[in-house]
């Protein structure tokens, strides 16, 4: 995190590990949380014995498997885990106190009912889905808009559902525009292969299996690589666990970073360890890992730290976005706050050498001319920003600001796509005046959205004057609809 990193010496880490192994003394008292404490109920927590984690069949937890198998962090001798793929069963086991830590994604963590997530906190992020999850569609479905009226399988309240809702909303649709079929990711992929549904949100290996002949059909409309940062895996603990089992939590986070380093240097050996833990072929592990991005210490710090004093952290932004999405969908009536649902203390305290930090993603090339005219690949984002006659000033109503911020968040999740910001006018005035006015409108919106991307080349503004009306210019109502800025997404990589 961008917050000041706590300086913990190797000697101190070894001392903490020794205390954990011999079982003497009290657990190290954690530093004060860097976010406000929640006041809601917390799950019961064991205060001694093995530290148990409820996980799912996913290689994102692989660094922990490797670190324990190779004895990279002494404190991991006290850590156990069990695969519980059924969401309800996994949460029930955590809530009962049988498990002190639970695997979640940020969006599914936000979907937990009060009493589950209130009082619990994410303590680190292990990986981000970068192609491991995808939306697969049958023949004839080429855009998000084509899903209207179709049967779509997705796991309710989980990452696939969240990603689907975000995409529908950006394209002017809701869950009411499709025929939803609630099922977990694996059955969703199987239902698609059996042609029982028109589309499904699932994960690997079902994304590839379900669309590859001879048994598969259709195609992959998009994956989590196209919409990055929506599906982020975190490990979650109750506040009592954070207080009473701090040494165990620190060992787990140290093990993640140490395991990543070992995997970087010994990939094939590591895949075999992970395959054994997950009871799947080593070849499948390698393929699944290619669809995720393991999170280093620097990535964790960035995710949990506000970019500036008066702004929320990326974790809080994603958590709150998911909470509001679930509430709009009717899955929640009461939500927790993202700022109170994580702690950065353990990531900051880690001093275990981790994997080499990957180089920063190079910026998109300066937008080629075709980006200004090429048809969008993910369909137009159906958010239009309206303007007064002759004006290029954004009228910041509550709705306009919400729409712009939603488009901005989408931009931050699609770093491999150009976003074309198109300015338009009605037919009043001559062509030259309208072309200039449309360019100014596009620039005003583009300037607002620039804060959502680190790549200045990602946003391309273009003015189209009065050339592409969406309504007749013969009426005041039609002219008002034509005085707009709209958006399109174009692949850049």
Helices and strands as residue ranges (DSSP letters): H 10-22, E 51-55, G 59-61, H 62-69, G 74-78, E 79-83, H 87-95, E 101-105, H 106-111, E 120-129, E 133-137, G 144-147, E 151-154, H 159-170, G 175-177, E 179-182, H 185-193, E 199-203, H 206-209, E 219-223, E 232-238, H 239-244, H 246-265, H 267-278, H 282-289, E 292-294, H 297-304, H 314-329, G 338-340, H 345-349, G 369-372, E 381-386, H 398-413, E 417-423, H 431-449, G 450-452, E 459-463, H 476-482, E 484-491
